Amino acid sequence: MRTLFVIALLVLLCAFSSLISATTLTVNVSRNYKQAQIVLASNSQLVFTYPENSPTSFVLRSLNYSVAFSVANVPHDSEVFQRFQAYLRSAYSNITLENLSVSFSLHALGNSTELVVSKSVVFSGYATGIFNRTRQTIIGNFAWKSFVIKGPLEIDFEDERFDINSANFMLMAPLLHKGITQFLPLEDLQGTSTINLSSLNTPISEWKRTYDPSTNTTTFSKSVQSVTALNLSLSVNGNVYALRLTYDPSAEISVPGYAIAQGNEIVITKPQSMIDLDLSASIAIALVLIGIGALLYLRRMR
């Protein structure tokens, strides 16, 4: 009873902290600026340590639980697709998600001193409507880059429903697998998001900018040093229990052409198409000059 209460207390306390371990957002824009590939990899890890030979150790040391699946082309009318697009549009209404695939894995492994629960969720899809064209420039709005998915996010796979976002399922699945059900306030964890890009909310104009002339590609990137989201220690009858959570989000946005950032907008001052036209024009001019030179040479020869 006391052991289960300690676990319940630690689970409840973790609800007030992000469970992000390593989250990466990657955006690659097509050469015509009409479409962008968005890949969001969210990895969460919870490490619960406890005294060796304690009752908690006896319960959790043999825990070994895994589940993994992938869903290609998530239906547009599904909860996952609709909510993912809604969070993108909450920051920029013109963006439209064309398709979405999701992969999910959860693994929990306990030993004599700690229980490690690791979760990975990868979203991959294509979106349109990010860029607007003017006569001289192309402007893309990336204010949607720092969205947070709140509450449960459920997806169906083989007649089962999996919550791929909130912390309660991350802990519920392995603990229920072990038969631990009493005193666990799992409903209190449903509001804890593990898909969280809020650390990327600084303007892109403050991100690192790199231009590669060999590929004519501009890349904007940002990374956050590892942050300890929670470092909890609790003593119960002389036994020390600890919970540690860390996260280190990063993002990379690549666009063709020479680009600069203004706030959360990316401005392509010389798009790929313009450079292609410039190159074609240069070749045409060179051919004309060669032709004129040849005619003048032949005239002199006469």
TORPALO-11855 format. One line per field, with one value per residue (C-alpha): residue number from 1; residue in one letter; x, y, z. Coordinates in steps of 0.02 Angstrom, whole numbers. Example, Ala and Ser with C-alpha at 12.3 -4.5 7.8 and 13.67 -1.06 7.14 Angstrom:
n: 1	2 .
res: A	S .
c1: 615	684 .
c2: -225	-53 .
c3: 390	357 .
end
This chain:
n: 1	2	3	4	5	6	7	8	9	10	11	12	13	14	15	16	17	18	19	20	21	22	23	24	25	26	27	28	29	30	31	32	33	34	35	36	37	38	39	40	41	42	43	44	45	46	47	48	49	50	51	52	53	54	55	56	57	58	59	60	61	62	63	64	65	66	67	68	69	70	71	72	73	74	75	76	77	78	79	80	81	82	83	84	85	86	87	88	89	90	91	92	93	94	95	96	97	98	99	100	101	102	103	104	105	106	107	108	109	110	111	112	113	114	115	116	117	118	119	120	121	122	123	124	125	126	127	128	129	130	131	132	133	134	135	136	137	138	139	140	141	142	143	144	145	146	147	148	149	150	151	152	153	154	155	156	157	158	159	160	161	162	163	164	165	166	167	168	169	170	171	172	173	174	175	176	177	178	179	180	181	182	183	184	185	186	187	188	189	190	191	192	193	194	195	196	197	198	199	200	201	202	203	204	205	206	207	208	209	210	211	212	213	214	215	216	217	218	219	220	221	222	223	224	225	226	227	228	229	230	231	232	233	234	235	236	237	238	239	240	241	242	243	244	245	246	247	248	249	250	251	252	253	254	255	256	257	258	259	260	261	262	263	264	265	266	267	268	269	270	271	272	273	274	275	276	277	278	279	280	281	282	283	284	285	286	287	288	289	290	291	292	293	294	295	296	297	298	299	300	301	302 .
res: M	R	T	L	F	V	I	A	L	L	V	L	L	C	A	F	S	S	L	I	S	A	T	T	L	T	V	N	V	S	R	N	Y	K	Q	A	Q	I	V	L	A	S	N	S	Q	L	V	F	T	Y	P	E	N	S	P	T	S	F	V	L	R	S	L	N	Y	S	V	A	F	S	V	A	N	V	P	H	D	S	E	V	F	Q	R	F	Q	A	Y	L	R	S	A	Y	S	N	I	T	L	E	N	L	S	V	S	F	S	L	H	A	L	G	N	S	T	E	L	V	V	S	K	S	V	V	F	S	G	Y	A	T	G	I	F	N	R	T	R	Q	T	I	I	G	N	F	A	W	K	S	F	V	I	K	G	P	L	E	I	D	F	E	D	E	R	F	D	I	N	S	A	N	F	M	L	M	A	P	L	L	H	K	G	I	T	Q	F	L	P	L	E	D	L	Q	G	T	S	T	I	N	L	S	S	L	N	T	P	I	S	E	W	K	R	T	Y	D	P	S	T	N	T	T	T	F	S	K	S	V	Q	S	V	T	A	L	N	L	S	L	S	V	N	G	N	V	Y	A	L	R	L	T	Y	D	P	S	A	E	I	S	V	P	G	Y	A	I	A	Q	G	N	E	I	V	I	T	K	P	Q	S	M	I	D	L	D	L	S	A	S	I	A	I	A	L	V	L	I	G	I	G	A	L	L	Y	L	R	R	M	R .
c1: 0	135	239	92	57	237	225	59	133	280	168	57	205	271	109	174	325	356	416	517	686	732	615	667	569	633	557	614	535	514	604	442	397	223	249	350	390	366	444	417	507	454	548	500	588	543	670	605	741	711	812	875	785	641	460	454	609	530	375	461	628	554	445	477	346	352	231	265	167	157	7	37	-84	-186	-368	-407	-563	-469	-437	-248	-253	-384	-300	-125	-185	-286	-132	-34	-175	-193	-33	-52	-223	-163	-67	-150	-93	-99	-56	12	96	128	245	238	341	338	461	471	610	634	781	828	855	759	615	645	496	541	417	443	314	360	242	284	181	172	92	47	0	157	227	153	228	250	333	506	503	430	379	345	260	330	241	167	337	315	145	98	-29	-132	-228	-250	-216	-285	-252	-327	-218	-278	-440	-352	-341	-174	-149	13	25	-26	83	-52	-42	147	139	-26	18	171	100	-65	36	118	-49	-20	-188	-225	-198	-137	-225	-199	-342	-243	-105	-213	-173	15	79	232	224	287	381	358	547	557	447	588	580	670	767	858	901	1065	1065	1175	1181	1263	1304	1350	1170	1090	1002	971	951	885	919	894	940	915	1042	984	865	817	629	610	733	634	695	578	619	493	542	725	705	748	647	692	619	719	656	758	728	832	725	795	733	798	710	787	729	797	871	952	840	834	718	607	526	443	439	569	597	678	758	827	724	788	681	759	933	887	823	980	1085	984	995	1183	1203	1093	1191	1355	1292	1238	1407	1495	1385	1420	1605	1603	1513	1637	1782	1713	1684	1864	1924	1835 .
c2: 0	125	80	111	276	334	290	382	537	543	517	661	778	743	812	988	967	934	758	805	718	766	846	894	992	982	1080	1064	1181	1127	1220	1302	1356	1281	1137	1098	933	940	807	819	689	698	589	582	494	469	397	342	285	193	100	-72	-212	-94	-150	-36	-121	-290	-237	-147	-237	-363	-241	-252	-180	-125	-72	4	40	154	228	291	417	457	490	675	659	576	660	658	742	871	923	926	1043	1147	1182	1232	1348	1424	1521	1541	1514	1494	1332	1172	996	888	720	647	487	439	315	277	173	151	51	29	-66	-86	-151	-158	31	121	117	200	238	300	359	414	494	546	650	667	760	893	1064	1204	1387	1437	1553	1704	1774	1956	2027	2033	1921	1763	1770	1620	1626	1505	1568	1393	1317	1325	1243	1132	991	992	850	671	637	466	361	193	45	-135	-105	-17	167	241	411	469	636	646	578	467	337	343	280	189	61	-16	-3	-84	-216	-251	-250	-87	1	60	241	297	463	439	554	700	673	693	878	850	867	774	852	1025	1148	1299	1318	1365	1519	1645	1735	1649	1810	1765	1588	1537	1571	1480	1505	1372	1447	1277	1217	1389	1342	1446	1355	1425	1322	1332	1215	1229	1162	1016	1079	985	998	908	842	775	682	611	514	391	296	322	263	392	400	517	571	661	735	830	901	978	1036	1088	1142	1163	1251	1239	1343	1353	1520	1663	1705	1817	1814	1954	1900	1733	1767	1701	1814	1741	1890	1787	1629	1474	1512	1684	1612	1483	1626	1728	1579	1552	1737	1736	1588	1671	1833	1737	1646	1810	1889	1737	1748	1934	1905	1767	1878	2020	1900	1830	2006	2053	1894	1945 .
c3: 0	52	-102	-217	-132	-159	-343	-355	-272	-391	-541	-485	-459	-633	-704	-675	-788	-972	-1008	-1161	-1177	-1355	-1479	-1656	-1786	-1965	-2108	-2290	-2417	-2599	-2740	-2799	-2621	-2637	-2516	-2360	-2277	-2088	-1977	-1789	-1683	-1500	-1375	-1191	-1049	-867	-745	-575	-453	-290	-157	-199	-105	-63	-91	-244	-313	-287	-386	-530	-556	-677	-774	-962	-1078	-1261	-1395	-1567	-1725	-1877	-1967	-2143	-2219	-2064	-2117	-2137	-2029	-1885	-1717	-1743	-1914	-1867	-1704	-1778	-1915	-1791	-1686	-1841	-1895	-1722	-1760	-1949	-2027	-2208	-2178	-2239	-2196	-2351	-2272	-2111	-2053	-1872	-1789	-1603	-1482	-1294	-1191	-1002	-917	-731	-631	-447	-433	-572	-694	-863	-975	-1150	-1279	-1460	-1575	-1752	-1861	-2045	-2174	-2309	-2290	-2410	-2392	-2295	-2430	-2518	-2679	-2725	-2880	-2805	-2652	-2579	-2395	-2283	-2113	-1982	-1827	-1809	-1768	-1578	-1554	-1407	-1419	-1260	-1181	-1245	-1429	-1473	-1627	-1677	-1718	-1735	-1641	-1497	-1451	-1398	-1319	-1400	-1310	-1127	-988	-913	-1053	-1049	-870	-872	-1005	-919	-742	-790	-881	-713	-623	-528	-526	-349	-296	-466	-509	-695	-742	-669	-798	-953	-964	-965	-1143	-1205	-1380	-1338	-1449	-1336	-1315	-1499	-1479	-1507	-1676	-1819	-1844	-1681	-1740	-1818	-2006	-2132	-2320	-2430	-2601	-2673	-2653	-2645	-2483	-2327	-2161	-1997	-1841	-1654	-1511	-1325	-1202	-1097	-964	-806	-806	-640	-512	-365	-212	-80	78	148	306	265	85	-49	-209	-354	-519	-654	-818	-949	-1122	-1262	-1410	-1578	-1749	-1925	-2069	-2243	-2392	-2569	-2619	-2524	-2376	-2224	-2073	-2010	-1848	-1886	-2073	-2195	-2344	-2500	-2585	-2728	-2753	-2839	-2991	-3008	-2999	-3131	-3240	-3207	-3257	-3415	-3456	-3429	-3544	-3676	-3666	-3679	-3835	-3914	-3880	-3952	-4106	-4130	-4107	-4237	-4363	-4337	-4356	-4518	-4586	-4551	-4635	-4794 .
end
